[in-house]
C-alpha cells in the first residue's frame, strides 16, 4: 500500500474537541448552552442510527440536544409548523430535519421553512447563495468535511493550503457535488465538475491533484484513473454483496475502488471511517457558529 490513509475518525475527534471547548466557554462566559434540534420523521433504520449518533455526540460536546421523533404519516403542514416553532425558540440555535423525508412531504418546502440563521445543515438557498458569493455562512456539513480532509492530506506539504491545485469533483448533486466544488474554488483550486455525461472521464481524473468522488456508484473510480500521488476523498457509501462473510451478507464500499486506488494515490479516505465522521463533527461546529452569530458573539476558530 502506497497511499497515506486520511483518518476521518481522528480528524473528526479533534474537531469535536474544539467544539466541546467552545461550548464550555460559552456556558462559562455567556451563561448558555448551544442547542441543536433534530427532527426525524418516520422509521427509516439508517436515519434512526444517524439521529442517535448526532444526539449522543451533541451531548458529549456539552450542548443541548432537542429531539422530535414524528410518525411516518405526519403531514407537511404539521412538520412546517414544528420547524416554525423551533425557529422562534430562543434556546434552539440549530435545526436539522433528517433526510430523506417520507415521499408525501416536499423536502424543499421544509428546508425553505428553516430560519437560515439556524440552518446548520447549510441547505437553505440563502446559505447556498453565500457559498456562491464566497461569503461566510453555514456551509453544508459533508462538503465542509471533504475540504477539511483535503487540507489534512496536504498539511505536511503546504500547511493545508490548496491554492493552485487541480481538483475534480465527480458528481453534481446539490448536497455534495455543487457545494464542494464552490468551496474548493473559494480555496483557490482550479475545479472541474464531472458527471455521467463527461467525455473521457478517466482522462479528467488523471489530471487532478484532488479527486472528490460523490457519484453514488460503487467502486467506479479505478486506480488507473488517478494521477500518481493524488489526494482522493471518497464520499460514496454503497452496500454491496459480501458472500465471503456469509450468505446474504453485505459490506460498505465507496465510489472509489480502494484496492487499486490505494496503490496510486498519495492520500485516500477509507470507507467507512473517512468522510462520514466528519459530517457530524461539522454539524456540531455549525451549531456553535450559529449560536455565536445569533447573539452577536465572536465566532471561535474551530479546527
BELDA-V425113 format. One record per residue. N is the residue number from 1. RES is the residue in one letter. PSI is psi in whole degrees, -180 to 180 (999 if undefined). OMEGA is omega in whole degrees, 0 to 359 (* if undefined). NEAR is the number of other C-alpha atoms within 10 Angstrom. Layout:
# BELDA-V425113
{{N & RES & PSI & OMEGA & NEAR} {N & RES & PSI & OMEGA & NEAR}}
This chain:
# BELDA-V425113
{{1 & X & 127 & 183 & 11} {2 & X & -29 & 185 & 12} {3 & X & 148 & 171 & 19} {4 & X & 132 & 177 & 16} {5 & X & 128 & 176 & 18} {6 & X & 111 & 188 & 22} {7 & X & 95 & 180 & 19} {8 & X & -33 & 179 & 25} {9 & X & -46 & 181 & 17} {10 & X & -42 & 181 & 14} {11 & X & -39 & 178 & 21} {12 & X & -38 & 179 & 24} {13 & X & -40 & 178 & 14} {14 & X & -40 & 178 & 15} {15 & X & -42 & 179 & 18} {16 & X & -34 & 177 & 25} {17 & X & -43 & 179 & 17} {18 & X & -34 & 176 & 17} {19 & X & -45 & 180 & 28} {20 & X & -41 & 178 & 23} {21 & X & -40 & 179 & 15} {22 & X & -40 & 179 & 22} {23 & X & -41 & 179 & 24} {24 & X & -39 & 180 & 19} {25 & X & -41 & 178 & 14} {26 & X & -40 & 179 & 18} {27 & X & -42 & 183 & 15} {28 & X & -46 & 187 & 11} {29 & X & -34 & 188 & 9} {30 & X & -13 & 175 & 11} {31 & X & 25 & 177 & 9} {32 & X & 157 & 174 & 16} {33 & X & 126 & 175 & 21} {34 & X & 140 & 183 & 26} {35 & X & 130 & 178 & 24} {36 & X & 121 & 177 & 31} {37 & X & 127 & 178 & 23} {38 & X & 130 & 181 & 19} {39 & X & 124 & 177 & 20} {40 & X & 127 & 177 & 23} {41 & X & 120 & 177 & 23} {42 & X & -170 & 188 & 18} {43 & X & 34 & 177 & 13} {44 & X & 122 & 186 & 14} {45 & X & -43 & 181 & 9} {46 & X & -42 & 179 & 9} {47 & X & -38 & 178 & 17} {48 & X & -40 & 178 & 16} {49 & X & -46 & 180 & 10} {50 & X & -46 & 182 & 13} {51 & X & -43 & 179 & 21} {52 & X & -40 & 179 & 14} {53 & X & -42 & 179 & 12} {54 & X & -41 & 179 & 20} {55 & X & -46 & 182 & 18} {56 & X & -47 & 184 & 11} {57 & X & -31 & 175 & 18} {58 & X & -47 & 180 & 26} {59 & X & -39 & 180 & 14} {60 & X & -30 & 180 & 13} {61 & X & 6 & 176 & 20} {62 & X & 24 & 179 & 18} {63 & X & 160 & 178 & 23} {64 & X & 136 & 175 & 20} {65 & X & 124 & 178 & 20} {66 & X & 114 & 184 & 17} {67 & X & 137 & 173 & 15} {68 & X & 109 & 179 & 12} {69 & X & 115 & 186 & 13} {70 & X & 150 & 179 & 15} {71 & X & 159 & 183 & 11} {72 & X & -33 & 184 & 15} {73 & X & 12 & 175 & 11} {74 & X & 133 & 181 & 14} {75 & X & 164 & 185 & 15} {76 & X & -40 & 181 & 16} {77 & X & -41 & 180 & 12} {78 & X & -38 & 179 & 11} {79 & X & -44 & 178 & 19} {80 & X & -39 & 178 & 18} {81 & X & -39 & 177 & 13} {82 & X & -44 & 179 & 16} {83 & X & -44 & 180 & 22} {84 & X & -34 & 176 & 15} {85 & X & -41 & 178 & 12} {86 & X & -36 & 175 & 21} {87 & X & -40 & 185 & 21} {88 & X & -11 & 183 & 11} {89 & X & 114 & 182 & 10} {90 & X & -17 & 179 & 10} {91 & X & -5 & 179 & 17} {92 & X & 119 & 180 & 22} {93 & X & -28 & 180 & 29} {94 & X & 143 & 178 & 30} {95 & X & 128 & 175 & 25} {96 & X & 119 & 173 & 22} {97 & X & 115 & 186 & 22} {98 & X & 128 & 175 & 16} {99 & X & 154 & 1 & 12} {100 & X & 154 & 174 & 13} {101 & X & 160 & 175 & 17} {102 & X & 151 & 189 & 18} {103 & X & -23 & 182 & 8} {104 & X & -1 & 180 & 11} {105 & X & 133 & 178 & 18} {106 & X & 106 & 183 & 12} {107 & X & -39 & 181 & 16} {108 & X & -40 & 180 & 11} {109 & X & -37 & 179 & 12} {110 & X & -44 & 178 & 19} {111 & X & -42 & 180 & 21} {112 & X & -26 & 181 & 15} {113 & X & -19 & 182 & 18} {114 & X & 134 & 173 & 24} {115 & X & 122 & 181 & 19} {116 & X & -29 & 180 & 23} {117 & X & -17 & 179 & 22} {118 & X & 7 & 185 & 26} {119 & X & 75 & 186 & 29} {120 & X & -10 & 172 & 32} {121 & X & -15 & 178 & 27} {122 & X & 28 & 185 & 27} {123 & X & -15 & 182 & 23} {124 & X & 142 & 180 & 23} {125 & X & -31 & 177 & 13} {126 & X & -45 & 179 & 16} {127 & X & -36 & 175 & 22} {128 & X & -41 & 179 & 22} {129 & X & -35 & 179 & 13} {130 & X & -33 & 175 & 14} {131 & X & -44 & 180 & 22} {132 & X & -40 & 182 & 15} {133 & X & -7 & 182 & 11} {134 & X & 26 & 181 & 14} {135 & X & 152 & 177 & 12} {136 & X & 144 & 180 & 9} {137 & X & -169 & 178 & 21} {138 & X & 114 & 188 & 27} {139 & X & 138 & 177 & 25} {140 & X & 141 & 193 & 26} {141 & X & -45 & 181 & 27} {142 & X & -48 & 176 & 26} {143 & X & -41 & 178 & 27} {144 & X & -44 & 179 & 22} {145 & X & -38 & 178 & 28} {146 & X & -45 & 182 & 27} {147 & X & -41 & 178 & 21} {148 & X & -42 & 181 & 19} {149 & X & -36 & 175 & 27} {150 & X & -42 & 177 & 24} {151 & X & -38 & 178 & 19} {152 & X & -40 & 182 & 20} {153 & X & -29 & 182 & 27} {154 & X & 14 & 183 & 16} {155 & X & -43 & 183 & 13} {156 & X & -32 & 186 & 9} {157 & X & -42 & 187 & 10} {158 & X & 6 & 186 & 12} {159 & X & 19 & 181 & 11} {160 & X & 2 & 178 & 16} {161 & X & 123 & 181 & 16} {162 & X & 6 & 184 & 24} {163 & X & 132 & 174 & 14} {164 & X & -9 & 180 & 13} {165 & X & 146 & 171 & 17} {166 & X & 123 & 181 & 19} {167 & X & 138 & 175 & 26} {168 & X & 126 & 176 & 26} {169 & X & 116 & 181 & 25} {170 & X & 105 & 185 & 29} {171 & X & 139 & 185 & 20} {172 & X & 34 & 179 & 18} {173 & X & 157 & 177 & 13} {174 & X & -16 & 181 & 12} {175 & X & -36 & 184 & 17} {176 & X & -60 & 191 & 23} {177 & X & -56 & 183 & 24} {178 & X & -48 & 180 & 18} {179 & X & -36 & 181 & 24} {180 & X & -32 & 176 & 29} {181 & X & -42 & 178 & 26} {182 & X & -41 & 179 & 19} {183 & X & -39 & 178 & 20} {184 & X & -36 & 175 & 25} {185 & X & -40 & 178 & 21} {186 & X & -19 & 175 & 17} {187 & X & 10 & 177 & 17} {188 & X & 27 & 169 & 15} {189 & X & 157 & 168 & 21} {190 & X & 115 & 194 & 18} {191 & X & 132 & 170 & 21} {192 & X & 131 & 173 & 17} {193 & X & 123 & 181 & 17} {194 & X & 159 & 184 & 20} {195 & X & -169 & 187 & 15} {196 & X & -21 & 181 & 10} {197 & X & 8 & 177 & 7} {198 & X & 130 & 177 & 11} {199 & X & 136 & 179 & 10} {200 & X & 60 & 182 & 9} {201 & X & -37 & 180 & 15} {202 & X & -42 & 180 & 14} {203 & X & -39 & 178 & 13} {204 & X & -41 & 178 & 20} {205 & X & -40 & 185 & 26} {206 & X & -17 & 178 & 18} {207 & X & -12 & 192 & 18} {208 & X & 135 & 171 & 25} {209 & X & -29 & 179 & 23} {210 & X & 128 & 176 & 30} {211 & X & 122 & 173 & 29} {212 & X & 112 & 183 & 29} {213 & X & 111 & 182 & 25} {214 & X & 58 & 186 & 24} {215 & X & -16 & 178 & 25} {216 & X & 27 & 177 & 16} {217 & X & 118 & 186 & 15} {218 & X & 129 & 174 & 17} {219 & X & 32 & 183 & 20} {220 & X & -44 & 184 & 16} {221 & X & 116 & 183 & 25} {222 & X & 160 & 180 & 18} {223 & X & -38 & 182 & 20} {224 & X & 1 & 171 & 16} {225 & X & -16 & 193 & 19} {226 & X & 149 & 169 & 27} {227 & X & 130 & 180 & 21} {228 & X & 131 & 180 & 18} {229 & X & 2 & 182 & 19} {230 & X & 155 & 172 & 24} {231 & X & 126 & 184 & 29} {232 & X & 118 & 177 & 33} {233 & X & 112 & 186 & 29} {234 & X & 108 & 182 & 29} {235 & X & -17 & 188 & 28} {236 & X & 141 & 172 & 24} {237 & X & 100 & 184 & 20} {238 & X & 137 & 178 & 17} {239 & X & 124 & 183 & 13} {240 & X & 158 & 179 & 13} {241 & X & 144 & 178 & 13} {242 & X & 73 & 184 & 13} {243 & X & -24 & 179 & 11} {244 & X & -18 & 179 & 9} {245 & X & -6 & 181 & 10} {246 & X & 162 & 183 & 9} {247 & X & 130 & 178 & 9} {248 & X & 0 & 181 & 9} {249 & X & 155 & 179 & 12} {250 & X & 168 & 173 & 15} {251 & X & 162 & 181 & 13} {252 & X & 136 & 172 & 14} {253 & X & 163 & 180 & 20} {254 & X & -168 & 175 & 28} {255 & X & -7 & 180 & 24} {256 & X & 138 & 175 & 31} {257 & X & 92 & 190 & 16} {258 & X & -43 & 187 & 22} {259 & X & -35 & 178 & 12} {260 & X & -35 & 182 & 17} {261 & X & -35 & 184 & 26} {262 & X & -21 & 179 & 23} {263 & X & -12 & 185 & 18} {264 & X & -41 & 184 & 22} {265 & X & 157 & 173 & 26} {266 & X & -33 & 179 & 22} {267 & X & 144 & 184 & 25} {268 & X & 145 & 175 & 28} {269 & X & 140 & 174 & 27} {270 & X & 164 & 172 & 22} {271 & X & 118 & 357 & 21} {272 & X & 179 & 175 & 19} {273 & X & 7 & 180 & 15} {274 & X & -95 & 184 & 26} {275 & X & -35 & 186 & 31} {276 & X & -54 & 180 & 22} {277 & X & -30 & 180 & 19} {278 & X & -30 & 182 & 28} {279 & X & -47 & 180 & 22} {280 & X & -40 & 179 & 23} {281 & X & -39 & 179 & 26} {282 & X & -33 & 175 & 26} {283 & X & -44 & 179 & 28} {284 & X & -39 & 177 & 29} {285 & X & -40 & 177 & 26} {286 & X & -35 & 179 & 27} {287 & X & -41 & 176 & 29} {288 & X & -46 & 181 & 27} {289 & X & -44 & 180 & 27} {290 & X & -42 & 181 & 27} {291 & X & -43 & 181 & 27} {292 & X & -45 & 183 & 17} {293 & X & -39 & 180 & 16} {294 & X & -29 & 183 & 12} {295 & X & 5 & 180 & 10} {296 & X & 23 & 179 & 9} {297 & X & 155 & 176 & 13} {298 & X & 135 & 179 & 9} {299 & X & 123 & 184 & 13} {300 & X & 158 & 172 & 14} {301 & X & 125 & 181 & 10} {302 & X & 102 & 187 & 18} {303 & X & 999 & * & 13}}
